[in-house]
């Protein structure tokens, strides 16, 4: 009897999770026929994409489909196919809900909004790893409409956590939020973060340059990325860049490199152009991606981020498209990633093609994954199809037709 009840419960759970618009070809092979396919430079050419399960099996530029008899054909004539979009800075699991049922609704509403906007991958930059691991697993098994989730463990100094935990119900360290001091066993700290499912260490606040170097070194040894705030106090942005982290977040914090007195977030320093160029070139030479987050910066009147990002782009620093903004806050129904992208084209000197590369290829690099971000044979079938050309007009990103994540098709309305 208990076994029967368990089977019924599992059936009901699966039924609930599958209650959204998802379709997949009945056969192994699905062909997206006659769309305009973007290459890694975002030049487009009319062709067809063959998907087998969750991978791109073939790309061809003729009308001959005889090679794949019996394949499911989806005609996308006149539409544009790009890699799935990537938001390189989100916080999915930081809301204060204690009721897991409420949290589940909050999470699923966010994730659904993302996937239907063409976002197939996100990088979460610190949150509750128990919740994140649950949803990462559900996304990997395509049990709900959601982008792939990669997340960080947060490392900070005692002063930061002492302040932070005055306002939090979490009063002690966890594997995904750890206090780091000179006495920390870095091998164990990083191993615990990896055990919690983290892809990277978020180097957050109140850390010295020496500690940052130790974190980066050990993270690399254990196969994890190092994702840092630009200014970590007392470590400067130059200290962070010298440590060779993989990415630095918040362009509006870069000017803290130009102060001589103790850094204070309430006092924003002016930009020293010569020192800025020196730091940005250091980032370029060390292949550090700038996770600029200008949308949240502008919302908080931290407009220096735009100036820094524009100069970074001029000097050849890679810039990813991270929002650091809750997806359920937008009253105009435009997702934050589209607003971040618009800032880069309108205010930071990015061409439409530049910003599309930032939102796909560079986004994948910011996470440290090589299986997505471009359309190529052998890559994941993570794709976003629009009705009109975003390379000509960036607002066309909002004219979505279909999202495909690991071969699963998501549409607002069934096709």
C-alpha positions in Angstrom: 0.0 0.0 0.0 2.8 2.4 0.9 4.5 1.7 -2.4 1.2 2.4 -4.3 0.8 5.7 -2.4 4.4 6.7 -3.2 3.8 6.0 -6.9 0.7 8.1 -6.9 2.6 11.0 -5.2 5.4 10.8 -7.7 2.9 10.9 -10.6 1.2 13.9 -9.1 4.5 15.7 -8.7 5.5 15.0 -12.2 2.1 16.1 -13.5 2.5 19.5 -11.7 6.0 20.0 -12.8 5.1 19.3 -16.4 2.1 21.7 -16.4 3.6 24.3 -18.7 4.1 24.8 -22.5 6.9 22.3 -23.4 7.2 20.3 -26.6 9.8 18.0 -27.9 10.1 16.1 -31.1 8.7 12.6 -30.9 11.8 11.3 -32.6 15.4 11.7 -31.6 16.2 14.1 -34.4 14.7 17.5 -34.6 15.5 20.0 -37.4 15.1 23.7 -37.2 14.6 24.5 -40.9 15.6 27.6 -42.9 16.3 30.1 -40.2 19.0 32.8 -40.2 21.7 31.3 -38.0 24.2 33.5 -36.2 27.8 32.6 -36.0 30.2 33.5 -33.2 30.6 37.0 -34.7 26.8 37.4 -35.0 26.8 37.4 -38.8 23.8 35.4 -40.0 23.3 32.9 -42.8 20.2 31.0 -43.8 20.5 27.3 -42.8 19.1 24.5 -40.7 20.2 23.1 -37.3 19.9 19.5 -36.5 19.4 18.6 -32.8 19.9 15.2 -31.3 18.6 15.0 -27.7 20.4 17.9 -26.0 23.2 18.5 -28.5 23.6 20.2 -31.9 24.3 17.3 -34.2 24.7 19.2 -37.5 24.3 22.6 -39.2 23.9 22.8 -43.0 23.1 25.5 -45.5 21.1 23.7 -48.2 17.5 22.6 -48.5 18.4 18.9 -48.6 17.0 17.2 -45.6 17.3 13.7 -47.0 20.2 12.9 -44.7 17.7 12.8 -41.8 14.6 10.8 -42.8 11.9 10.7 -40.3 13.2 13.8 -38.4 10.8 16.2 -36.8 10.9 19.4 -38.8 10.2 22.8 -37.4 10.0 25.4 -40.1 11.6 28.7 -38.9 11.8 30.4 -42.2 12.4 34.2 -41.7 13.3 33.8 -38.1 16.7 34.3 -36.4 18.6 31.7 -34.3 21.1 32.7 -31.7 22.7 30.9 -28.7 20.6 31.0 -25.5 21.1 34.2 -23.5 23.1 34.2 -20.3 22.6 36.5 -17.3 25.9 36.4 -15.5 24.7 38.0 -12.2 21.5 36.9 -10.5 20.4 36.2 -6.9 17.7 33.6 -7.1 17.7 32.3 -3.5 18.1 35.3 -1.2 14.5 36.2 -0.5 13.4 36.0 3.2 10.6 33.5 2.8 10.8 30.8 5.5 7.8 28.9 4.1 9.3 26.6 1.4 6.0 26.5 -0.5 6.1 30.3 -0.9 9.8 30.1 -1.8 9.0 27.5 -4.5 6.5 29.8 -6.1 8.9 32.7 -6.0 11.7 30.6 -7.6 9.5 29.1 -10.2 8.0 32.5 -11.2 11.5 33.9 -11.7 12.8 31.0 -13.6 9.8 30.8 -15.9 10.1 34.5 -16.7 13.8 33.9 -17.6 13.4 30.9 -19.9 10.6 32.4 -21.9 12.7 35.5 -22.5 15.4 33.4 -24.1 17.7 33.1 -21.0 19.0 29.5 -21.0 21.8 29.9 -18.4 22.2 32.0 -15.2 25.1 32.5 -12.8 23.8 33.0 -9.3 26.2 35.1 -7.2 25.4 33.8 -3.7 22.3 32.4 -2.2 21.0 29.5 -0.2 22.8 26.5 -1.8 20.1 24.0 -0.5 17.5 25.8 -2.6 19.8 26.4 -5.5 21.0 22.8 -5.7 17.3 21.6 -5.7 16.5 23.9 -8.7 19.8 23.2 -10.5 19.0 19.5 -10.4 15.4 20.1 -11.5 16.6 22.3 -14.4 19.2 19.7 -15.4 16.5 17.1 -15.6 14.1 19.5 -17.4 11.5 19.0 -14.8 10.4 22.7 -14.9 10.8 25.6 -17.2 14.1 27.1 -16.1 17.5 28.1 -17.3 20.6 26.1 -16.3 21.8 27.3 -12.9 25.4 27.7 -11.8 26.0 29.2 -8.4 28.7 30.6 -6.1 29.8 30.1 -2.5 30.4 33.4 -0.7 33.7 34.0 1.1 34.1 37.1 3.2 35.9 38.5 6.2 34.6 38.5 9.8 33.6 42.2 9.8 31.4 41.6 6.8 29.6 38.6 8.2 29.3 40.2 11.7 27.4 43.1 10.0 25.4 40.9 7.6 24.2 38.5 10.2 22.8 41.1 12.4 19.9 41.3 9.9 19.8 37.7 8.9 18.3 34.5 10.4 21.5 32.7 9.4 23.9 33.3 12.4 26.7 31.0 11.5 28.8 29.8 8.6 27.6 27.3 6.1 29.5 25.6 3.2 28.1 28.3 0.9 28.8 31.3 3.1 32.1 31.2 5.0 34.1 33.5 7.1 37.7 33.6 5.9 40.6 34.6 8.1 44.4 34.0 8.2 43.6 30.9 10.3 41.2 29.4 7.7 42.1 26.0 6.3 41.6 27.1 2.7 41.7 23.5 1.3 38.8 22.6 3.6 36.9 25.8 2.9 37.0 25.4 -0.8 36.3 21.7 -0.6 33.1 22.4 1.4 32.0 25.0 -1.2 32.6 22.5 -3.9 30.7 19.9 -1.9 27.7 22.3 -1.7 27.6 22.3 -5.6 29.2 25.6 -6.2 30.9 26.3 -9.5 32.8 29.3 -8.2 33.9 31.2 -5.1 32.4 34.6 -4.7 35.1 36.8 -3.1 32.9 39.3 -1.4 34.2 41.7 1.2 36.6 42.4 4.1 39.5 40.4 2.7 43.2 41.2 2.2 45.1 40.8 -1.1 47.0 37.9 0.5 43.8 36.0 1.4 42.3 36.6 -2.1 45.4 35.1 -3.7 45.1 32.1 -1.4 41.4 31.7 -2.3 42.1 31.9 -6.1 45.0 29.5 -5.9 43.1 26.9 -4.0 39.9 27.3 -6.0 41.9 26.7 -9.2 43.5 23.6 -7.7 40.1 22.2 -6.9 38.6 23.1 -10.3 36.4 26.0 -9.2 36.2 29.5 -10.6 37.0 32.7 -8.7 34.3 35.4 -9.0 35.1 38.6 -7.1 33.6 42.0 -6.3 35.7 44.6 -7.9 36.4 46.2 -4.6 36.7 43.9 -1.6 38.0 46.2 1.1 40.7 46.4 2.2 41.8 44.8 -1.1 41.6 47.2 -4.0 40.4 46.4 -7.5 44.1 46.3 -8.6 44.7 43.7 -5.9 41.8 41.7 -7.1 43.0 41.9 -10.7 46.5 40.9 -9.7 45.1 37.8 -8.1 43.9 36.7 -11.5 40.3 36.1 -10.6 38.1 34.9 -13.5 35.6 37.8 -13.3 35.1 41.1 -11.4 31.6 42.4 -10.6 30.2 45.9 -10.5 31.9 48.5 -12.8 30.7 51.3 -10.5 33.1 50.0 -7.8 36.2 50.2 -10.0 36.9 53.9 -9.0 37.7 52.8 -5.5 41.1 51.9 -6.9 41.8 55.6 -7.1 41.5 56.6 -3.4 44.4 56.9 -1.0 42.5 57.0 2.2 40.5 54.1 3.6 37.8 53.1 1.2 34.3 54.1 2.1 31.3 53.0 0.0 29.4 56.2 1.0 32.0 58.4 -0.6 32.3 57.7 -4.3 35.7 58.8 -5.7 36.2 60.5 -9.0 37.6 58.6 -11.9 41.4 59.0 -12.6 41.6 58.2 -16.4 45.2 57.1 -16.4 44.8 54.8 -13.4 41.6 53.5 -14.9 43.3 52.5 -18.1 46.2 50.9 -16.2 43.7 48.7 -14.2 41.6 47.8 -17.2 44.6 46.8 -19.2 45.7 44.6 -16.3 42.2 43.0 -16.4 42.5 42.5 -20.2 46.0 40.9 -19.9 44.9 38.6 -17.1 41.8 37.7 -19.1 39.4 38.9 -16.4 35.8 39.5 -17.4 34.0 42.6 -16.2 30.6 41.7 -14.9 29.5 45.3 -15.2 25.9 45.2 -13.7 25.1 48.7 -15.0 21.3 48.2 -14.6 21.5 48.0 -10.8 24.1 50.7 -10.8 21.9 53.1 -12.7 19.0 52.3 -10.5 21.1 53.4 -7.6 22.5 56.5 -9.3 26.0 54.9 -9.6 26.5 56.2 -13.1 30.3 55.8 -13.0 29.8 52.2 -13.9 28.7 53.3 -17.4 31.9 55.4 -17.9 34.1 52.5 -16.7 32.3 49.9 -18.9 32.6 52.1 -22.0 36.3 52.5 -21.5 36.7 48.8 -20.7 35.0 48.0 -24.0 37.2 50.4 -25.9 40.4 48.8 -24.4 39.2 45.3 -25.3 38.1 44.0 -21.8 35.5 41.3 -22.1 32.2 42.4 -20.6 29.4 40.0 -19.6 25.7 40.9 -19.2 24.8 40.6 -15.5 21.8 42.3 -14.0 22.0 41.8 -10.2 18.3 42.7 -10.2 15.2 40.7 -9.2 13.2 39.5 -12.2 9.9 39.9 -10.5 10.3 43.6 -9.7 9.7 44.9 -13.3 6.3 46.5 -13.6 6.8 47.1 -17.4 7.2 43.4 -18.0 10.6 44.0 -19.7 13.1 41.5 -18.2 16.2 43.1 -16.6 18.6 41.4 -19.0 17.1 43.3 -21.9 17.6 46.6 -20.0 21.2 45.7 -19.1 21.8 45.0 -22.8 20.2 48.3 -23.8 22.5 50.3 -21.5 25.5 48.7 -23.1 24.4 49.7 -26.6 23.0 53.1 -25.7 25.6 54.4 -23.2 28.7 52.2 -23.4 29.6 52.1 -27.1 28.7 48.5 -27.8 27.4 47.6 -31.3 24.4 45.3 -31.4 26.7 42.4 -32.4 29.1 43.3 -29.5 26.4 43.1 -26.9 25.0 39.9 -28.3 28.4 38.3 -28.0 28.6 39.6 -24.4 25.2 38.0 -23.7 26.1 34.6 -25.0 29.8 33.7 -25.6 31.2 35.9 -22.9 28.5 34.9 -20.5 29.5 31.3 -20.9 33.2 32.2 -20.4 32.2 34.1 -17.2 30.9 30.8 -15.8 33.8 28.8 -17.1 31.8 26.5 -19.3 32.6 25.7 -22.9 29.6 23.7 -24.0 27.4 26.7 -24.8 27.4 30.4 -25.8 27.9 29.7 -29.6 26.0 27.7 -32.2 28.3 24.9 -33.3 28.3 21.1 -33.8 28.7 19.3 -30.5 27.5 22.2 -28.4 24.4 22.1 -26.2 21.2 22.8 -28.0 20.6 26.0 -26.1 19.0 28.4 -28.5 16.9 31.5 -28.7 14.8 32.2 -31.8 13.4 35.6 -32.5 10.9 36.7 -35.1 13.1 39.7 -36.1 16.8 40.5 -36.4 18.4 41.6 -33.1 21.7 42.3 -34.8 19.9 45.1 -36.7 17.8 46.4 -33.9 18.6 45.2 -30.3 15.0 45.7 -29.2 14.2 42.7 -31.4 15.5 40.5 -28.7 12.1 41.1 -27.1 10.3 39.7 -30.2 10.9 36.1 -29.1 9.4 33.1 -30.9 11.0 30.1 -29.1 13.5 29.1 -26.5 15.3 25.8 -26.6 17.3 24.6 -23.6 19.1 21.2 -23.8 16.9 20.3 -26.8 13.6 21.0 -25.0 11.4 23.6 -26.7 9.6 26.3 -24.7 7.0 28.6 -26.2 4.5 30.8 -24.5 1.9 29.3 -26.9 2.1 25.9 -28.4 3.4 25.8 -31.9 
